[in-house]
């Protein structure tokens, strides 16, 4: 067993993986999630615009981003955009690309939540002569958003598990730091196993939070 797993080495690399990689993974996931869900809501509202050109442009953006791989988008943002003067540091690039990519999925989730609001709510707002902005902020969105929180939580979990892609542009997440630690000693069993366990803990914790949200939304309904 000692030849396969060395506890001394595992405890030696653990602080670096937790202190560096774990923090970076959480940081990128949280920031990209916030960006995704804010932009996603904007895209969903644009898709419902009365101006057909606005609706079609929003649809085209959503379909284009959803139909191209996240890795290609990362490469394009990090290696191609600097040629036209748009240069960002690796972490910012990762947050923006992840945020935009998942915003297109969030937009469809929001759209489904908005369409699930009973038609009577729209008619009541019209009957009360509520301004369009007030109808959205006081009537529709307060009912639609709680319905979609569990689905958005699932996308956050997916985003979390895709953060190792950031290694391709030089951002060291849990896996990146683990691989770096392993390369220094030419021993990967412990660091990669620790990385896998940390992802399991994070994913399962996020899953429990999502289930709690589902129960709360169910009660709210």
GROMACS elastic network, one bead per residue, 0.5 to 0.9 nm:
[ bonds ]
;  ai    aj funct       b0    kb
    1     4     6  0.52411   500
    1     5     6  0.60145   500
    1     6     6  0.81335   500
    2     5     6  0.51736   500
    2     6     6  0.54871   500
    2     7     6  0.81826   500
    3     6     6  0.70110   500
    4   189     6  0.74205   500
    4   190     6  0.88651   500
    5     9     6  0.84590   500
    5    10     6  0.80467   500
    5   189     6  0.69198   500
    5   190     6  0.65984   500
    6     9     6  0.54888   500
    6    10     6  0.62555   500
    6    11     6  0.88501   500
    6   189     6  0.88843   500
    6   190     6  0.73488   500
    7    11     6  0.61495   500
    7    12     6  0.84106   500
    7   190     6  0.81645   500
    8    11     6  0.53646   500
    8    12     6  0.61808   500
    8    13     6  0.89375   500
    9    13     6  0.63307   500
    9    14     6  0.85051   500
    9   190     6  0.72771   500
    9   191     6  0.87473   500
   10    13     6  0.54847   500
   10    14     6  0.60075   500
   10   189     6  0.88873   500
   10   190     6  0.53270   500
   10   191     6  0.67229   500
   10   194     6  0.78756   500
   11    14     6  0.51153   500
   11    15     6  0.73884   500
   12    15     6  0.69583   500
   12    16     6  0.81412   500
   13    16     6  0.55812   500
   13    17     6  0.64482   500
   13    18     6  0.88007   500
   13   178     6  0.78964   500
   13   181     6  0.66234   500
   13   182     6  0.85762   500
   13   190     6  0.81359   500
   13   191     6  0.66071   500
   14    17     6  0.52755   500
   14    18     6  0.60896   500
   14    19     6  0.83240   500
   14   178     6  0.87884   500
   14   190     6  0.88851   500
   14   191     6  0.73883   500
   14   194     6  0.73385   500
   15    18     6  0.51817   500
   15    19     6  0.56074   500
   15    20     6  0.80292   500
   16    19     6  0.51878   500
   16    20     6  0.56270   500
   16    21     6  0.73197   500
   16    22     6  0.89634   500
   16   177     6  0.73054   500
   16   178     6  0.82529   500
   16   181     6  0.80913   500
   17    20     6  0.54855   500
   17    22     6  0.63062   500
   17    23     6  0.88389   500
   17   173     6  0.84009   500
   17   174     6  0.59742   500
   17   175     6  0.82408   500
   17   176     6  0.87655   500
   17   177     6  0.56487   500
   17   178     6  0.59493   500
   17   181     6  0.81581   500
   17   191     6  0.77272   500
   17   194     6  0.80962   500
   17   195     6  0.74628   500
   18    21     6  0.57959   500
   18    23     6  0.68940   500
   18   174     6  0.74390   500
   18   177     6  0.89778   500
   18   195     6  0.88294   500
   18   198     6  0.83675   500
   19    22     6  0.62090   500
   19    23     6  0.61440   500
   19    24     6  0.86610   500
   20    23     6  0.55728   500
   20    24     6  0.62904   500
   20    25     6  0.87708   500
   20   172     6  0.78708   500
   20   173     6  0.73954   500
   20   174     6  0.74961   500
   20   177     6  0.70531   500
   21    24     6  0.51576   500
   21    25     6  0.61296   500
   21    26     6  0.86838   500
   21   172     6  0.60338   500
   21   175     6  0.71274   500
   21   176     6  0.70002   500
   21   177     6  0.54531   500
   21   178     6  0.77279   500
   21   195     6  0.87841   500
   22    25     6  0.51535   500
   22    26     6  0.62609   500
   22    27     6  0.85119   500
   22   173     6  0.64301   500
   22   174     6  0.51893   500
   22   175     6  0.89863   500
   22   177     6  0.88700   500
   22   195     6  0.86719   500
   22   198     6  0.77580   500
   22   199     6  0.88495   500
   23    26     6  0.52624   500
   23    27     6  0.59654   500
   23    28     6  0.85937   500
   23   173     6  0.78171   500
   23   174     6  0.82249   500
   24    27     6  0.50133   500
   24    28     6  0.60807   500
   24    29     6  0.84141   500
   24    91     6  0.87808   500
   24   171     6  0.82196   500
   24   172     6  0.72064   500
   24   173     6  0.53822   500
   24   174     6  0.74831   500
   25    28     6  0.54541   500
   25    29     6  0.60978   500
   25    30     6  0.85904   500
   25   160     6  0.71186   500
   25   163     6  0.64824   500
   25   164     6  0.84069   500
   25   172     6  0.83673   500
   25   173     6  0.51038   500
   25   174     6  0.63867   500
   26    29     6  0.51385   500
   26    30     6  0.59996   500
   26    31     6  0.84804   500
   26   160     6  0.77057   500
   26   173     6  0.87897   500
   26   202     6  0.88372   500
   27    30     6  0.54040   500
   27    31     6  0.61293   500
   27    32     6  0.83635   500
   27    95     6  0.89372   500
   28    31     6  0.53426   500
   28    32     6  0.57920   500
   28    33     6  0.82322   500
   28    91     6  0.74453   500
   28    92     6  0.86975   500
   28    94     6  0.73057   500
   28    95     6  0.56596   500
   28    98     6  0.85306   500
   28   160     6  0.83949   500
   28   163     6  0.77491   500
   28   173     6  0.89146   500
   29    32     6  0.52746   500
   29    33     6  0.58830   500
   29    34     6  0.86120   500
   29    95     6  0.76789   500
   29    98     6  0.83855   500
   29    99     6  0.88906   500
   29   156     6  0.71382   500
   29   157     6  0.87040   500
   29   159     6  0.64859   500
   29   160     6  0.56435   500
   29   163     6  0.75286   500
   30    33     6  0.51320   500
   30    34     6  0.62994   500
   30    35     6  0.86933   500
   30   156     6  0.82037   500
   30   160     6  0.88468   500
   31    34     6  0.52817   500
   31    35     6  0.62789   500
   31    36     6  0.85676   500
   31    95     6  0.64614   500
   31    96     6  0.87828   500
   31    99     6  0.78957   500
   32    35     6  0.50344   500
   32    36     6  0.58940   500
   32    37     6  0.85547   500
   32    94     6  0.81272   500
   32    96     6  0.65864   500
   32    97     6  0.81212   500
   32    98     6  0.57842   500
   32   100     6  0.81412   500
   32   102     6  0.83472   500
   32   156     6  0.88424   500
   32   159     6  0.83999   500
   33    37     6  0.61002   500
   33    38     6  0.85085   500
   33    95     6  0.86209   500
   33    98     6  0.80796   500
   33    99     6  0.61458   500
   33   102     6  0.78211   500
   33   103     6  0.83947   500
   33   152     6  0.88121   500
   33   155     6  0.84520   500
   33   156     6  0.62433   500
   33   159     6  0.79423   500
   34    37     6  0.54032   500
   34    38     6  0.61878   500
   34    39     6  0.85670   500
   34    99     6  0.76147   500
   35    38     6  0.53387   500
   35    39     6  0.60480   500
   35    40     6  0.81562   500
   35    95     6  0.81002   500
   35    96     6  0.75411   500
   35    98     6  0.86915   500
   35    99     6  0.51406   500
   35   100     6  0.74095   500
   35   102     6  0.89170   500
   35   103     6  0.74850   500
   36    39     6  0.53536   500
   36    40     6  0.56260   500
   36    41     6  0.84382   500
   36    96     6  0.86290   500
   36    98     6  0.75960   500
   36   100     6  0.58241   500
   36   101     6  0.74896   500
   36   102     6  0.55017   500
   36   104     6  0.78246   500
   36   105     6  0.86501   500
   36   106     6  0.69173   500
   36   107     6  0.88159   500
   37    41     6  0.60828   500
   37    42     6  0.86161   500
   37    99     6  0.79625   500
   37   102     6  0.79561   500
   37   103     6  0.58886   500
   37   106     6  0.60746   500
   37   107     6  0.78630   500
   37   152     6  0.78102   500
   38    41     6  0.53532   500
   38    42     6  0.65210   500
   38    43     6  0.88723   500
   38   103     6  0.76739   500
   38   106     6  0.89311   500
   39    43     6  0.61760   500
   39    44     6  0.85801   500
   39    99     6  0.80524   500
   39   100     6  0.73560   500
   39   103     6  0.57113   500
   39   104     6  0.82496   500
   39   106     6  0.84175   500
   39   107     6  0.78863   500
   40    43     6  0.50753   500
   40    44     6  0.61323   500
   40    45     6  0.86583   500
   40    99     6  0.89767   500
   40   100     6  0.81370   500
   40   102     6  0.77683   500
   40   104     6  0.58853   500
   40   105     6  0.73368   500
   40   108     6  0.79560   500
   40   109     6  0.85938   500
   40   110     6  0.74595   500
   41    44     6  0.50460   500
   41    45     6  0.62695   500
   41    46     6  0.86368   500
   41   103     6  0.79289   500
   41   106     6  0.71900   500
   41   107     6  0.56875   500
   41   110     6  0.63237   500
   41   111     6  0.83847   500
   42    45     6  0.52035   500
   42    46     6  0.61998   500
   42    47     6  0.86428   500
   42   107     6  0.76313   500
   43    47     6  0.61172   500
   43    48     6  0.87833   500
   43    55     6  0.89752   500
   43    58     6  0.61171   500
   43    59     6  0.83030   500
   43    61     6  0.88547   500
   43    62     6  0.78978   500
   43   103     6  0.79179   500
   43   104     6  0.74859   500
   43   106     6  0.88163   500
   43   107     6  0.56956   500
   43   108     6  0.87372   500
   44    47     6  0.51122   500
   44    48     6  0.66867   500
   44    58     6  0.81125   500
   44   104     6  0.86759   500
   44   106     6  0.82336   500
   44   108     6  0.67235   500
   44   109     6  0.84607   500
   44   110     6  0.61665   500
   44   111     6  0.55521   500
   44   114     6  0.88804   500
   45    48     6  0.52255   500
   45    49     6  0.65301   500
   45    55     6  0.87886   500
   45   107     6  0.83559   500
   45   110     6  0.86773   500
   45   111     6  0.79051   500
   46    49     6  0.50040   500
   46    50     6  0.87404   500
   46    51     6  0.89133   500
   46    54     6  0.64214   500
   46    55     6  0.56563   500
   46    56     6  0.89208   500
   46    57     6  0.86468   500
   46    58     6  0.61065   500
   46    59     6  0.86265   500
   47    50     6  0.87573   500
   47    52     6  0.88216   500
   47    54     6  0.72421   500
   47    56     6  0.72308   500
   47    57     6  0.82899   500
   47    58     6  0.56516   500
   47    59     6  0.63395   500
   47   107     6  0.87077   500
   47   111     6  0.82741   500
   48    51     6  0.85331   500
   48    52     6  0.89193   500
   48    54     6  0.87732   500
   48    55     6  0.62603   500
   48   111     6  0.84272   500
   49    52     6  0.69376   500
   49    53     6  0.87626   500
   49    54     6  0.64410   500
   49    55     6  0.55265   500
   50    53     6  0.88542   500
   50    54     6  0.80110   500
   50    55     6  0.74890   500
   51    54     6  0.54293   500
   51    55     6  0.63746   500
   51    56     6  0.87395   500
   52    55     6  0.50256   500
   52    56     6  0.60077   500
   52    57     6  0.85327   500
   53    56     6  0.51223   500
   53    57     6  0.61226   500
   53    58     6  0.86048   500
   54    57     6  0.52249   500
   54    58     6  0.62282   500
   54    59     6  0.86007   500
   55    58     6  0.52248   500
   55    59     6  0.61786   500
   55    60     6  0.86692   500
   56    60     6  0.60731   500
   56    61     6  0.86177   500
   57    60     6  0.50422   500
   57    61     6  0.62091   500
   57    62     6  0.86229   500
   58    61     6  0.52031   500
   58    62     6  0.62136   500
   58    63     6  0.86677   500
   59    62     6  0.51616   500
   59    63     6  0.61322   500
   59    64     6  0.85025   500
   60    63     6  0.52320   500
   60    64     6  0.59646   500
   60    65     6  0.85705   500
   61    64     6  0.52141   500
   61    65     6  0.61969   500
   61    66     6  0.84533   500
   61   104     6  0.80322   500
   62    65     6  0.54939   500
   62    66     6  0.60277   500
   62    67     6  0.84563   500
   62   101     6  0.87377   500
   62   103     6  0.83101   500
   62   105     6  0.79099   500
   62   107     6  0.79695   500
   62   108     6  0.87557   500
   63    66     6  0.51212   500
   63    67     6  0.58725   500
   63    68     6  0.87202   500
   63   104     6  0.77525   500
   64    67     6  0.52415   500
   64    68     6  0.65311   500
   65    68     6  0.55388   500
   65    69     6  0.80318   500
   65    70     6  0.84414   500
   65    73     6  0.83109   500
   65   100     6  0.79484   500
   65   101     6  0.61263   500
   65   102     6  0.89328   500
   65   104     6  0.69287   500
   66    69     6  0.76377   500
   66    70     6  0.86155   500
   66   101     6  0.67987   500
   66   102     6  0.82697   500
   66   104     6  0.63986   500
   66   105     6  0.72917   500
   68    71     6  0.85926   500
   68    72     6  0.70333   500
   68    73     6  0.72620   500
   69    72     6  0.53289   500
   69    73     6  0.64776   500
   69    74     6  0.88356   500
   70    73     6  0.50529   500
   70    74     6  0.62528   500
   70    75     6  0.87493   500
   70    97     6  0.78236   500
   70    98     6  0.75634   500
   70   101     6  0.68608   500
   70   165     6  0.85662   500
   71    74     6  0.50458   500
   71    75     6  0.62849   500
   71    76     6  0.85908   500
   71   165     6  0.68275   500
   71   166     6  0.86334   500
   71   168     6  0.84335   500
   72    75     6  0.51243   500
   72    76     6  0.60657   500
   72    77     6  0.85892   500
   73    76     6  0.50495   500
   73    77     6  0.60998   500
   73    78     6  0.85111   500
   73    97     6  0.67678   500
   73    98     6  0.89024   500
   73   101     6  0.82941   500
   74    77     6  0.52753   500
   74    78     6  0.60768   500
   74    79     6  0.82889   500
   74    93     6  0.74315   500
   74    94     6  0.69290   500
   74    97     6  0.62326   500
   74    98     6  0.82522   500
   74   165     6  0.84948   500
   74   166     6  0.79500   500
   74   168     6  0.83776   500
   74   169     6  0.75553   500
   75    78     6  0.52139   500
   75    79     6  0.55627   500
   75    80     6  0.72317   500
   75   168     6  0.80884   500
   75   169     6  0.74035   500
   76    79     6  0.54919   500
   76    81     6  0.64773   500
   77    80     6  0.59049   500
   77    81     6  0.52537   500
   77    82     6  0.77746   500
   77    86     6  0.84373   500
   77    87     6  0.84783   500
   77    88     6  0.85760   500
   77    93     6  0.67311   500
   77    94     6  0.87874   500
   77    97     6  0.74017   500
   78    81     6  0.63591   500
   78    82     6  0.69516   500
   78    87     6  0.75160   500
   78    88     6  0.74560   500
   78    89     6  0.83571   500
   78    90     6  0.72576   500
   78    93     6  0.66025   500
   78    94     6  0.86844   500
   78   169     6  0.69856   500
   79    82     6  0.62840   500
   79    83     6  0.76420   500
   79    87     6  0.89327   500
   79   169     6  0.87606   500
   80    83     6  0.55907   500
   80    84     6  0.75294   500
   80    86     6  0.87261   500
   81    84     6  0.54554   500
   81    85     6  0.66049   500
   81    86     6  0.51471   500
   81    87     6  0.66165   500
   81    88     6  0.89775   500
   82    88     6  0.79137   500
   83    86     6  0.72651   500
   83    87     6  0.82762   500
   84    87     6  0.84849   500
   87    93     6  0.87213   500
   88    91     6  0.81762   500
   88    92     6  0.61813   500
   88    93     6  0.58809   500
   89    92     6  0.54758   500
   89    93     6  0.61457   500
   89    94     6  0.86957   500
   90    93     6  0.50369   500
   90    94     6  0.61187   500
   90    95     6  0.86776   500
   90   166     6  0.82265   500
   90   169     6  0.62405   500
   90   170     6  0.65026   500
   90   171     6  0.61488   500
   91    94     6  0.50770   500
   91    95     6  0.62121   500
   91    96     6  0.86127   500
   91   166     6  0.83217   500
   91   169     6  0.87992   500
   91   170     6  0.85530   500
   91   171     6  0.63071   500
   92    95     6  0.51558   500
   92    96     6  0.60843   500
   92    97     6  0.84612   500
   93    96     6  0.52733   500
   93    97     6  0.59779   500
   93    98     6  0.83672   500
   93   169     6  0.87579   500
   94    97     6  0.52822   500
   94    98     6  0.59109   500
   94    99     6  0.82031   500
   94   163     6  0.86195   500
   94   166     6  0.64413   500
   94   169     6  0.82019   500
   94   171     6  0.80488   500
   95    98     6  0.53126   500
   95    99     6  0.58296   500
   95   100     6  0.85065   500
   96   100     6  0.60216   500
   96   101     6  0.84130   500
   97   100     6  0.52237   500
   97   101     6  0.59641   500
   97   102     6  0.85448   500
   98   101     6  0.51342   500
   98   102     6  0.61299   500
   98   103     6  0.82932   500
   98   159     6  0.74453   500
   98   163     6  0.87089   500
   99   102     6  0.54610   500
   99   103     6  0.58600   500
   99   104     6  0.89265   500
  100   104     6  0.67613   500
  101   104     6  0.58913   500
  101   105     6  0.74380   500
  102   105     6  0.51506   500
  102   106     6  0.61443   500
  102   107     6  0.85366   500
  102   155     6  0.74078   500
  102   156     6  0.86863   500
  102   159     6  0.78024   500
  103   107     6  0.59743   500
  103   108     6  0.87952   500
  104   107     6  0.50867   500
  104   108     6  0.67704   500
  104   109     6  0.89470   500
  105   108     6  0.53972   500
  105   109     6  0.65009   500
  105   110     6  0.88156   500
  105   152     6  0.88685   500
  105   155     6  0.81424   500
  106   110     6  0.60912   500
  106   111     6  0.84715   500
  106   151     6  0.84654   500
  106   152     6  0.65835   500
  106   155     6  0.79499   500
  107   110     6  0.51270   500
  107   111     6  0.60961   500
  107   112     6  0.86834   500
  108   112     6  0.62410   500
  108   113     6  0.86399   500
  109   112     6  0.52053   500
  109   113     6  0.63179   500
  109   114     6  0.87265   500
  109   148     6  0.63916   500
  109   151     6  0.71232   500
  109   152     6  0.74676   500
  110   114     6  0.61058   500
  110   115     6  0.85657   500
  110   144     6  0.72983   500
  110   145     6  0.70070   500
  110   147     6  0.88980   500
  110   148     6  0.65248   500
  110   152     6  0.89594   500
  111   114     6  0.51275   500
  111   115     6  0.61677   500
  111   116     6  0.85609   500
  111   144     6  0.87701   500
  112   115     6  0.51630   500
  112   116     6  0.61688   500
  112   144     6  0.84369   500
  112   148     6  0.80975   500
  113   116     6  0.50541   500
  113   117     6  0.68101   500
  113   141     6  0.86727   500
  113   143     6  0.82136   500
  113   145     6  0.66317   500
  113   146     6  0.84666   500
  113   147     6  0.60692   500
  113   148     6  0.58639   500
  114   117     6  0.55138   500
  114   118     6  0.89832   500
  114   140     6  0.68667   500
  114   141     6  0.71143   500
  114   143     6  0.80003   500
  114   144     6  0.50541   500
  114   145     6  0.78610   500
  114   147     6  0.89962   500
  115   118     6  0.77286   500
  115   119     6  0.84676   500
  115   144     6  0.81145   500
  116   119     6  0.84763   500
  116   143     6  0.89796   500
  116   144     6  0.71634   500
  116   147     6  0.85918   500
  117   120     6  0.83745   500
  117   121     6  0.70921   500
  117   122     6  0.83304   500
  117   140     6  0.68343   500
  117   141     6  0.88872   500
  117   143     6  0.66818   500
  117   144     6  0.62512   500
  118   121     6  0.56888   500
  118   122     6  0.74873   500
  119   122     6  0.53491   500
  119   123     6  0.64219   500
  119   124     6  0.87046   500
  120   124     6  0.59761   500
  120   125     6  0.85524   500
  121   124     6  0.50858   500
  121   125     6  0.62600   500
  121   126     6  0.86508   500
  121   139     6  0.72061   500
  121   140     6  0.74787   500
  122   125     6  0.51876   500
  122   126     6  0.62669   500
  122   127     6  0.86362   500
  122   135     6  0.77426   500
  122   139     6  0.80527   500
  122   140     6  0.76348   500
  123   126     6  0.50299   500
  123   127     6  0.60726   500
  123   128     6  0.86288   500
  124   128     6  0.62209   500
  124   129     6  0.86288   500
  124   130     6  0.89858   500
  125   128     6  0.51672   500
  125   129     6  0.63076   500
  125   130     6  0.55421   500
  125   131     6  0.84189   500
  125   132     6  0.87341   500
  125   134     6  0.88769   500
  125   135     6  0.61115   500
  125   139     6  0.74933   500
  126   130     6  0.61345   500
  126   131     6  0.84029   500
  126   132     6  0.87676   500
  126   135     6  0.82912   500
  127   130     6  0.77841   500
  129   132     6  0.88530   500
  130   133     6  0.81744   500
  130   134     6  0.62107   500
  130   135     6  0.59593   500
  131   134     6  0.52620   500
  131   135     6  0.61455   500
  131   136     6  0.87886   500
  132   135     6  0.50044   500
  132   136     6  0.63865   500
  132   137     6  0.87719   500
  133   136     6  0.52942   500
  133   137     6  0.62436   500
  133   138     6  0.83981   500
  134   137     6  0.50952   500
  134   138     6  0.54923   500
  134   139     6  0.73693   500
  135   138     6  0.55904   500
  135   139     6  0.51755   500
  135   140     6  0.63106   500
  135   141     6  0.84950   500
  136   139     6  0.57383   500
  136   141     6  0.56527   500
  136   142     6  0.82559   500
  137   140     6  0.65639   500
  137   141     6  0.57071   500
  137   142     6  0.69174   500
  138   141     6  0.69123   500
  138   142     6  0.63853   500
  138   143     6  0.89061   500
  139   142     6  0.60168   500
  139   143     6  0.67929   500
  139   144     6  0.89631   500
  140   143     6  0.54862   500
  140   144     6  0.60616   500
  140   145     6  0.85811   500
  141   145     6  0.56430   500
  141   146     6  0.84919   500
  142   145     6  0.59163   500
  142   146     6  0.70114   500
  143   146     6  0.62370   500
  143   147     6  0.70419   500
  144   147     6  0.54568   500
  144   148     6  0.68165   500
  145   148     6  0.53449   500
  145   149     6  0.63534   500
  146   149     6  0.53738   500
  146   150     6  0.81769   500
  146   213     6  0.87124   500
  146   217     6  0.61335   500
  146   220     6  0.85086   500
  147   150     6  0.73665   500
  147   151     6  0.84125   500
  147   214     6  0.84551   500
  147   217     6  0.65098   500
  147   218     6  0.85685   500
  147   221     6  0.87185   500
  148   151     6  0.53462   500
  148   152     6  0.62502   500
  148   153     6  0.86569   500
  149   152     6  0.50413   500
  149   153     6  0.60962   500
  149   154     6  0.87560   500
  149   210     6  0.79505   500
  149   213     6  0.70464   500
  149   214     6  0.77159   500
  149   217     6  0.82390   500
  150   154     6  0.64372   500
  150   155     6  0.89111   500
  150   209     6  0.89241   500
  150   210     6  0.53982   500
  150   211     6  0.72316   500
  150   212     6  0.87540   500
  150   213     6  0.60800   500
  150   214     6  0.56179   500
  150   217     6  0.84526   500
  151   154     6  0.51268   500
  151   155     6  0.65869   500
  151   156     6  0.88565   500
  151   210     6  0.82251   500
  152   155     6  0.51084   500
  152   156     6  0.63832   500
  152   157     6  0.88561   500
  152   210     6  0.87211   500
  153   156     6  0.50137   500
  153   157     6  0.64732   500
  153   158     6  0.87999   500
  153   206     6  0.75146   500
  153   207     6  0.78296   500
  153   209     6  0.81060   500
  153   210     6  0.55747   500
  153   213     6  0.86262   500
  154   157     6  0.51057   500
  154   158     6  0.63754   500
  154   159     6  0.86817   500
  154   206     6  0.82976   500
  154   207     6  0.74605   500
  154   210     6  0.70943   500
  155   159     6  0.60741   500
  155   160     6  0.85039   500
  156   160     6  0.61327   500
  156   161     6  0.87369   500
  156   206     6  0.81173   500
  157   160     6  0.50253   500
  157   161     6  0.64007   500
  157   162     6  0.88109   500
  157   202     6  0.85066   500
  157   203     6  0.60112   500
  157   204     6  0.88730   500
  157   206     6  0.64854   500
  157   207     6  0.73498   500
  158   161     6  0.52441   500
  158   162     6  0.64010   500
  158   203     6  0.86856   500
  159   162     6  0.51358   500
  159   163     6  0.64965   500
  160   163     6  0.55532   500
  160   164     6  0.85999   500
  160   199     6  0.81933   500
  160   202     6  0.82532   500
  160   203     6  0.74736   500
  161   164     6  0.71948   500
  161   199     6  0.72464   500
  161   203     6  0.76791   500
  162   165     6  0.58925   500
  162   166     6  0.81395   500
  163   166     6  0.56167   500
  163   167     6  0.80199   500
  163   173     6  0.68499   500
  163   174     6  0.85490   500
  163   175     6  0.87335   500
  164   167     6  0.56764   500
  164   168     6  0.81754   500
  164   171     6  0.85783   500
  164   172     6  0.79516   500
  164   173     6  0.62290   500
  164   174     6  0.73907   500
  164   175     6  0.59842   500
  164   176     6  0.68843   500
  165   168     6  0.58581   500
  165   169     6  0.80237   500
  165   171     6  0.87316   500
  165   173     6  0.89919   500
  166   169     6  0.55617   500
  166   170     6  0.65730   500
  166   171     6  0.52219   500
  166   172     6  0.70759   500
  166   173     6  0.72754   500
  166   176     6  0.84193   500
  167   171     6  0.50055   500
  167   172     6  0.56399   500
  167   173     6  0.70688   500
  167   175     6  0.80271   500
  167   176     6  0.58229   500
  168   171     6  0.74095   500
  169   172     6  0.89500   500
  170   176     6  0.85642   500
  171   176     6  0.73839   500
  172   175     6  0.71559   500
  172   177     6  0.54658   500
  172   178     6  0.87536   500
  172   180     6  0.86573   500
  173   176     6  0.50184   500
  173   177     6  0.60839   500
  173   178     6  0.83883   500
  174   177     6  0.54516   500
  174   178     6  0.61130   500
  174   179     6  0.86316   500
  174   192     6  0.88928   500
  174   194     6  0.89092   500
  174   195     6  0.57292   500
  174   196     6  0.86784   500
  174   198     6  0.79298   500
  174   199     6  0.80812   500
  175   179     6  0.60014   500
  175   180     6  0.84863   500
  175   191     6  0.83897   500
  175   192     6  0.68547   500
  175   195     6  0.57645   500
  175   196     6  0.81002   500
  176   179     6  0.51953   500
  176   180     6  0.61931   500
  176   181     6  0.86537   500
  177   181     6  0.61043   500
  177   182     6  0.85182   500
  177   191     6  0.84355   500
  177   195     6  0.87473   500
  178   181     6  0.51215   500
  178   182     6  0.61246   500
  178   183     6  0.86178   500
  178   188     6  0.78138   500
  178   190     6  0.86118   500
  178   192     6  0.56684   500
  178   193     6  0.87860   500
  178   194     6  0.78382   500
  178   195     6  0.64125   500
  179   182     6  0.50094   500
  179   183     6  0.61051   500
  179   184     6  0.87829   500
  179   188     6  0.69924   500
  179   191     6  0.70185   500
  179   192     6  0.68227   500
  180   183     6  0.51487   500
  180   184     6  0.65314   500
  180   191     6  0.89597   500
  181   184     6  0.54338   500
  181   185     6  0.70072   500
  181   186     6  0.84737   500
  181   187     6  0.82635   500
  181   188     6  0.79012   500
  181   191     6  0.68247   500
  182   185     6  0.55355   500
  182   186     6  0.54619   500
  182   189     6  0.79564   500
  182   190     6  0.80239   500
  182   191     6  0.61851   500
  182   192     6  0.78303   500
  183   187     6  0.66910   500
  183   188     6  0.73056   500
  184   187     6  0.78030   500
  185   188     6  0.81303   500
  187   190     6  0.74338   500
  187   191     6  0.80380   500
  188   191     6  0.55711   500
  188   192     6  0.57889   500
  188   193     6  0.80642   500
  189   192     6  0.57370   500
  189   193     6  0.59754   500
  189   194     6  0.85438   500
  190   193     6  0.51861   500
  190   194     6  0.60557   500
  190   195     6  0.86111   500
  191   194     6  0.50737   500
  191   195     6  0.61826   500
  191   196     6  0.87035   500
  192   196     6  0.62442   500
  192   197     6  0.86893   500
  193   196     6  0.50651   500
  193   197     6  0.62462   500
  193   198     6  0.86473   500
  194   197     6  0.50815   500
  194   198     6  0.61523   500
  194   199     6  0.86443   500
  195   198     6  0.51590   500
  195   199     6  0.62655   500
  195   200     6  0.86263   500
  196   199     6  0.51835   500
  196   200     6  0.61971   500
  196   201     6  0.87247   500
  197   201     6  0.62160   500
  197   202     6  0.86521   500
  198   201     6  0.50867   500
  198   202     6  0.61704   500
  198   203     6  0.84939   500
  199   202     6  0.50881   500
  199   203     6  0.58863   500
  199   204     6  0.83100   500
  200   203     6  0.52007   500
  200   204     6  0.58938   500
  200   205     6  0.83471   500
  201   204     6  0.52744   500
  201   205     6  0.59998   500
  201   206     6  0.85300   500
  202   205     6  0.51844   500
  202   206     6  0.61481   500
  202   207     6  0.85207   500
  203   206     6  0.51193   500
  203   207     6  0.60392   500
  203   208     6  0.86735   500
  204   208     6  0.61907   500
  204   209     6  0.86142   500
  205   208     6  0.51513   500
  205   209     6  0.63154   500
  205   210     6  0.86743   500
  206   209     6  0.50236   500
  206   210     6  0.61597   500
  206   211     6  0.86822   500
  207   210     6  0.50108   500
  207   211     6  0.62448   500
  207   212     6  0.86291   500
  208   211     6  0.51022   500
  208   212     6  0.62090   500
  208   213     6  0.86401   500
  209   212     6  0.50362   500
  209   213     6  0.62334   500
  209   214     6  0.86750   500
  210   213     6  0.50099   500
  210   214     6  0.62352   500
  210   215     6  0.87824   500
  211   215     6  0.63606   500
  211   216     6  0.86912   500
  212   215     6  0.51571   500
  212   216     6  0.62490   500
  212   217     6  0.86127   500
  213   216     6  0.50262   500
  213   217     6  0.60404   500
  213   218     6  0.84109   500
  214   217     6  0.51489   500
  214   218     6  0.60556   500
  214   219     6  0.86146   500
  215   219     6  0.61770   500
  215   220     6  0.85418   500
  216   219     6  0.50615   500
  216   220     6  0.60862   500
  216   221     6  0.86513   500
  217   221     6  0.62057   500
  218   221     6  0.52407   500
